[in-house]
Amino acid sequence: MGLQVFGTKKCCETQKAVRWLKERGIKYQFVDLADKGISPGELGSIAKALGLEALVDKEGARYKKRGMEHLVVDLEEELLADPLLLRTPLLRDGSRAAAGYDPAAWELWVR
């Protein structure tokens, strides 16, 4: 399957991740969460590696605007319905995954 990058074109952290990959000549597939979203299978695979809590952008404006810190919700259902709640960039390579800008973790993948 190869490396997948989930994010938005406007996200600075996602842009930095894409630049990091390009500088190293690493091929990837970009999935724009604002346009396409994330499939249940993709979310499940990433959640299996990191846990659902690690995928939620609790510092993001969308999370705060929806008052999510005060709600008891099914996180998987909410992330599938509104993929812009995800912490970006999300990188997935098979069973490995990383959330947020984390070049140290990605470096281990390319070795």
C-alpha beads as a LAMMPS data file, in Angstrom:
LAMMPS data file: protein, C-alpha beads

111 atoms
110 bonds

1 atom types
1 bond types

-500.0 500.0 xlo xhi
-500.0 500.0 ylo yhi
-500.0 500.0 zlo zhi

Masses

1 110.0

Atoms # bond

1 1 1 0.000 0.000 0.000
2 1 1 2.714 2.514 0.910
3 1 1 2.820 5.589 3.048
4 1 1 -0.320 7.676 3.483
5 1 1 -0.433 11.256 4.751
6 1 1 -3.762 12.483 6.104
7 1 1 -4.186 16.218 6.589
8 1 1 -5.434 19.358 4.918
9 1 1 -3.765 21.500 2.306
10 1 1 -4.021 24.548 4.596
11 1 1 -2.467 22.875 7.667
12 1 1 1.083 24.150 8.286
13 1 1 2.098 20.977 10.132
14 1 1 0.885 18.825 7.238
15 1 1 2.779 21.013 4.757
16 1 1 5.957 20.545 6.806
17 1 1 5.448 16.756 6.849
18 1 1 4.955 16.662 3.065
19 1 1 8.081 18.794 2.589
20 1 1 10.059 16.451 4.892
21 1 1 8.993 13.433 2.831
22 1 1 9.746 15.140 -0.490
23 1 1 13.224 16.189 0.658
24 1 1 14.022 12.531 1.324
25 1 1 12.471 11.257 -1.905
26 1 1 9.848 9.225 -0.053
27 1 1 6.734 8.403 -2.072
28 1 1 3.401 8.911 -0.359
29 1 1 -0.312 9.221 -0.988
30 1 1 -1.912 12.438 0.294
31 1 1 -5.487 12.289 1.598
32 1 1 -7.121 15.686 2.103
33 1 1 -9.401 15.339 5.120
34 1 1 -11.340 18.467 4.155
35 1 1 -12.162 16.940 0.781
36 1 1 -12.299 13.157 1.181
37 1 1 -12.279 12.362 4.884
38 1 1 -11.087 9.079 6.326
39 1 1 -12.575 5.622 5.880
40 1 1 -13.584 3.456 8.854
41 1 1 -10.868 0.941 7.944
42 1 1 -8.153 3.594 7.779
43 1 1 -9.262 5.117 11.072
44 1 1 -9.382 1.679 12.690
45 1 1 -5.868 0.844 11.512
46 1 1 -4.447 4.117 12.829
47 1 1 -6.405 3.859 16.093
48 1 1 -5.076 0.336 16.610
49 1 1 -1.524 1.694 16.484
50 1 1 -2.055 4.891 18.514
51 1 1 -5.419 4.737 20.286
52 1 1 -8.397 6.977 19.523
53 1 1 -7.536 9.564 22.202
54 1 1 -4.183 10.302 20.523
55 1 1 -5.937 11.090 17.250
56 1 1 -8.147 13.901 18.538
57 1 1 -6.833 17.467 18.180
58 1 1 -7.905 18.707 21.612
59 1 1 -6.122 22.042 21.074
60 1 1 -7.891 22.710 17.776
61 1 1 -10.523 25.382 17.229
62 1 1 -13.028 22.874 15.866
63 1 1 -12.820 20.748 19.032
64 1 1 -13.330 23.791 21.250
65 1 1 -16.085 25.293 19.086
66 1 1 -18.100 22.082 19.331
67 1 1 -17.588 21.984 23.127
68 1 1 -16.201 18.463 22.892
69 1 1 -14.312 18.750 26.185
70 1 1 -17.692 18.786 27.957
71 1 1 -19.331 15.971 25.999
72 1 1 -19.307 12.222 26.388
73 1 1 -19.196 10.897 22.829
74 1 1 -18.193 7.887 20.782
75 1 1 -14.840 9.170 19.513
76 1 1 -14.706 6.861 16.517
77 1 1 -18.160 7.960 15.394
78 1 1 -17.292 11.654 15.849
79 1 1 -13.994 11.357 13.948
80 1 1 -15.684 9.591 11.044
81 1 1 -18.457 12.214 10.941
82 1 1 -16.036 15.140 11.262
83 1 1 -12.494 14.190 10.156
84 1 1 -11.288 17.760 10.786
85 1 1 -11.236 16.862 14.493
86 1 1 -8.196 14.664 13.774
87 1 1 -4.730 15.721 14.852
88 1 1 -2.753 16.330 11.681
89 1 1 -0.678 15.271 9.979
90 1 1 -1.492 11.605 10.380
91 1 1 1.017 9.292 8.722
92 1 1 0.294 5.621 8.200
93 1 1 2.577 2.982 6.774
94 1 1 0.975 -0.424 7.115
95 1 1 0.474 -1.105 10.814
96 1 1 2.668 1.853 11.875
97 1 1 1.187 5.293 12.438
98 1 1 2.137 8.697 13.817
99 1 1 -0.045 11.676 14.732
100 1 1 1.200 15.250 14.563
101 1 1 4.487 16.570 13.240
102 1 1 6.995 13.982 14.476
103 1 1 10.067 13.696 12.202
104 1 1 11.943 11.652 14.833
105 1 1 9.369 8.848 14.525
106 1 1 9.341 9.063 10.732
107 1 1 13.137 8.859 10.647
108 1 1 12.910 5.418 12.272
109 1 1 10.582 4.298 9.481
110 1 1 12.927 5.243 6.639
111 1 1 16.022 3.591 8.088

Bonds

1 1 1 2
2 1 2 3
3 1 3 4
4 1 4 5
5 1 5 6
6 1 6 7
7 1 7 8
8 1 8 9
9 1 9 10
10 1 10 11
11 1 11 12
12 1 12 13
13 1 13 14
14 1 14 15
15 1 15 16
16 1 16 17
17 1 17 18
18 1 18 19
19 1 19 20
20 1 20 21
21 1 21 22
22 1 22 23
23 1 23 24
24 1 24 25
25 1 25 26
26 1 26 27
27 1 27 28
28 1 28 29
29 1 29 30
30 1 30 31
31 1 31 32
32 1 32 33
33 1 33 34
34 1 34 35
35 1 35 36
36 1 36 37
37 1 37 38
38 1 38 39
39 1 39 40
40 1 40 41
41 1 41 42
42 1 42 43
43 1 43 44
44 1 44 45
45 1 45 46
46 1 46 47
47 1 47 48
48 1 48 49
49 1 49 50
50 1 50 51
51 1 51 52
52 1 52 53
53 1 53 54
54 1 54 55
55 1 55 56
56 1 56 57
57 1 57 58
58 1 58 59
59 1 59 60
60 1 60 61
61 1 61 62
62 1 62 63
63 1 63 64
64 1 64 65
65 1 65 66
66 1 66 67
67 1 67 68
68 1 68 69
69 1 69 70
70 1 70 71
71 1 71 72
72 1 72 73
73 1 73 74
74 1 74 75
75 1 75 76
76 1 76 77
77 1 77 78
78 1 78 79
79 1 79 80
80 1 80 81
81 1 81 82
82 1 82 83
83 1 83 84
84 1 84 85
85 1 85 86
86 1 86 87
87 1 87 88
88 1 88 89
89 1 89 90
90 1 90 91
91 1 91 92
92 1 92 93
93 1 93 94
94 1 94 95
95 1 95 96
96 1 96 97
97 1 97 98
98 1 98 99
99 1 99 100
100 1 100 101
101 1 101 102
102 1 102 103
103 1 103 104
104 1 104 105
105 1 105 106
106 1 106 107
107 1 107 108
108 1 108 109
109 1 109 110
110 1 110 111
